[in-house]
Amino acid sequence: MKCPKCQHEGKALVVETRRHEGSIYRRRGCSFCGASFVSVESAPPGLKMPDEVRHSRARGQLDIEKYNEKRRLTNTKMKPDFSRLKKFW
């Protein structure tokens, strides 16, 4: 993804994802200059989103808001222990 501000081509961190009228809007942050920008993804009509397979093996539509909330909670609860990683560096 190319940053519209600095033109750096590389990884852009996805900060937020929203769906609206068949399109997916992703707010991203440039890993080089830190600028924030929005990308829009759209799919042809009739394309179905993938199903979520739960632990009980039941299938259903993926609730992106619920997924993002669980991911946010996991990231706040799990603090990495960098002292254990230093032996690899």
JOMOTA-V872985 format. One record per backbone hydrogen bond with DSSP energy under -0.5 kcal/mol. CO is the residue of the C=O (numbers start at 1). NH is the residue of the N-H. E is the energy in kcal/mol with one decimal. If there is no record, write none. Layout:
CO & NH & E
CO & NH & E
This chain:
1 & 10 & -1.9
3 & 7 & -1.6
8 & 3 & -2.3
8 & 10 & -0.7
11 & 31 & -1.1
13 & 15 & -0.6
13 & 29 & -2.3
16 & 27 & -2.6
18 & 25 & -3.4
20 & 23 & -1.7
22 & 43 & -0.8
23 & 20 & -2.7
23 & 25 & -0.5
24 & 26 & -0.5
24 & 41 & -2.9
25 & 18 & -2.8
26 & 28 & -0.6
26 & 39 & -2.8
27 & 15 & -3.2
27 & 16 & -1.4
28 & 37 & -2.3
29 & 13 & -1.8
30 & 34 & -0.9
35 & 30 & -2.9
37 & 28 & -3.5
39 & 26 & -2.9
41 & 24 & -3.3
44 & 47 & -1.7
50 & 62 & -0.7
52 & 54 & -0.7
52 & 60 & -1.2
54 & 57 & -2.1
58 & 54 & -2.5
60 & 52 & -3.8
62 & 64 & -1.0
63 & 67 & -2.3
64 & 68 & -2.6
65 & 69 & -2.1
66 & 70 & -2.2
67 & 71 & -2.4
68 & 72 & -2.3
69 & 73 & -2.4
70 & 74 & -2.4
71 & 75 & -2.2
72 & 76 & -1.6
73 & 77 & -1.9
74 & 78 & -2.2
77 & 79 & -0.8
78 & 80 & -0.6
80 & 82 & -1.0
81 & 84 & -1.0
81 & 85 & -0.5
82 & 86 & -1.2
85 & 88 & -1.9
85 & 89 & -0.6
86 & 89 & -0.9
